[in-house]
Amino acid sequence: MIPPFQALALSILLMGIGILGVLIRRNLIFILLSFEIILNAINLALVSFSQLHGNLDGQVIAVFIIAIAACEAALGLAIAVFMFRTVLSIRTDKINLLKG
Amino acid sequence: MTTLISAILFLPLLASILITLLTRPFKKISATISIAALAASFLISLYVFYITGTAPAKLEWQWSLPWLELGGLKLEWGYLLTPVSLVMLPLVTGIGTLIFIFSLGYMQNDKGWSRFFSAFSFFAFSMLGIVLANNFFQLFVFWELVGFSSYLLIAFWFEKDSAAEAGKKAFLVNKVGDIFFLAGILLLWYVSSAEPASRTLNFLGLTAGLSQAGASSAMLNLIGFCLLIGVIGKSAQFPLHIWLPDAMEGPTPVSALIHSATMVAAGAYLLVRTYFLFEMLPLVLWTIGLIGVFTAVFASLIATTQDDIKRILAYSTIAQLGFMILAVGCGGPAQAIFHLITHACFKSLMFLAAGAVIHILATQDIWKMGGLVKKMPVIAFLFLIGALALSGLFPLSGFFSKDAILELALTHNKLFFTLGLIAEFLTAFYTGRLFTVAFLGNRSHETHRNPLVITLPVAILAIISIVAGFLPVQNFLSAHAAHTNFILSLGVNLLALAGLALAFLLYRNCTTSDPLASRLGLIQTVIKNKFYIDEIFDLMIVKLQNVWCSLLNYFEKLAVFGISERAPERLADKLGQVVRVMQSGSLAFYALCFIAGLTLLILMEWFR
């Protein structure tokens, strides 16, 4: 068994990487990717909590999150496709139509 | 009796309303209604004259209907018949009817035919209202209505800029007088009685009660001056005379009725109606006389240099009104009314005859006329009668009335008398000049005969001008008998003849321009430009006003606008700029805000 402390530490690290990625990256695909990393970090944390508590609650939530992540990824990619058709680029700094 | 008087007053109004609402496209019906109404008023006023025959000098018939009462202010609607108004009624309606008939011919092809008759009838209604009013308020209402009718009629051919401007000018200058008039009326109401409950604006009430009301002499003088300014405005005395020459832009029948016979005489009528007040104020009376005689000389002088036949007659009217006002100033309201009556006759005669000439020749410049005595002998002869009456030659009517005034001035104030004589000489001079240049001479023109509707009224007026002098008007109007000073009469006649002869000799052979123009040079230019009074007013009022308005405009933009509109505008702008930073349009920034907010929430939860 992996010691829970290490799993949680990894989870925090992954979360950090993911958040930084979302904030810093300009390529839309990479932002979506980073977002998936965040979700996976959350999954990891939930599973190690489940191990700590000795019941399956955390794992149940993790399964939910996997399903939701899949849907959200589909939606995100659909938006990315529409954005590309409009702006003809996948760089987020090209989307500034709402700049006031 | 009340119904008769109401009929006299309201028939023309009814005609005016009917024409405006119903018969505008039907020219013959409009004219018939209009003339019939005024003729009916004339016949009724003759009848009224007949039935009040006994002891006319003591006549004081009043009918009154209380109209509005607001805490002490009692307004009424009523009629007052005194000898003066009794005499004015047939004058206004009779001369009005003749001029209406004249208009049938003069306004023949005008497309504003119905509008003309409607406005003219409305004017008749307003003028009769002034004559019949029994209190100051009603008089003032009709005073304003007369000014309004005058505006409608002066600016009758409103497509012409000069006519529209003239109408505006007449109305505005009248308004200056009217404001002072109203102030005078209000002050008079205030001091009319010692107890507030019995204050009144009624003429008879004031005649009886004003002397006991205990008003201070200063206040009464002030009221007198205010009323005088109203008269100056309406009767075109100096310095508010500027509107009358411009008012000649209106059709000639309008000039004949309104601006020589009736409306401008309303000022003199007011002075006579309110003479009970002026009797008590010698200073105001002296001012009245001074303004009257000064205007007479002033306007006569200008009339000697004008080239437009109607302008000459307009200045002549101003001068004769000056005579009427002079008469009041010298304590002779009866003489003033006498002159008003004779002047109405011969001046409208001259205007109508001039109108006949203008109708045929289509010009108003006397230097383009000439030799008309050959082509239009009837009109020329009738005009001559009017001209001689104006100059005051025996036995025409003008002589009697003018002689009465000069006689009054002789005993009253030597300065006024001398100036009056000068004005009389100038009157004869410019009249002679007008007749010589316009009618005598050898020119030939293309003319056709005037229709009977034009010639007949002129002829009737000429007959009246001849006989009116013999009417015992003065005895009718006042208790004093009129005495005659034969030496003075002879002297005045000789003076008039001298003026006419001088004009005849000077202008006999001139056909194109005024010989005096070159001889007198600068003086002639100044007089011809009406002493630049119009330009002075323009400078004072228009230009100064423009400067003041630009100043106010700048101030308004700066302060008022700045505080009420620009400041909130700038505030909203600055606030917006602050908030605008949040709308950066960059996705990463939005994500940062998201995450930062979320973190903050978690921390808050953790530290609780």
Contacts between the chains, C-beta under 8 A, distances in Angstrom:
chain1	res1	chain2	res2	distance
A	19	B	595	6.1
A	22	B	591	5.5
A	22	B	595	7.6
A	23	B	588	5.9
A	23	B	591	5.7
A	23	B	592	5.5
A	23	B	595	6.9
A	24	B	588	7.2
A	26	B	588	7.5
A	31	B	587	7.9
A	92	B	586	7.2
A	92	B	587	4.3
A	92	B	588	6.3
A	93	B	586	6.2
A	93	B	587	7.9
A	93	B	588	7.8
A	95	B	585	7.4
A	95	B	587	6.0
A	96	B	584	7.9
A	96	B	585	3.5
A	96	B	586	6.5
A	97	B	585	7.0
A	98	B	583	6.6
A	98	B	585	5.1
A	99	B	583	6.4
A	99	B	584	6.4
A	99	B	585	2.8
A	99	B	586	7.8
A	100	B	580	5.5
A	100	B	583	3.7
A	100	B	585	7.4
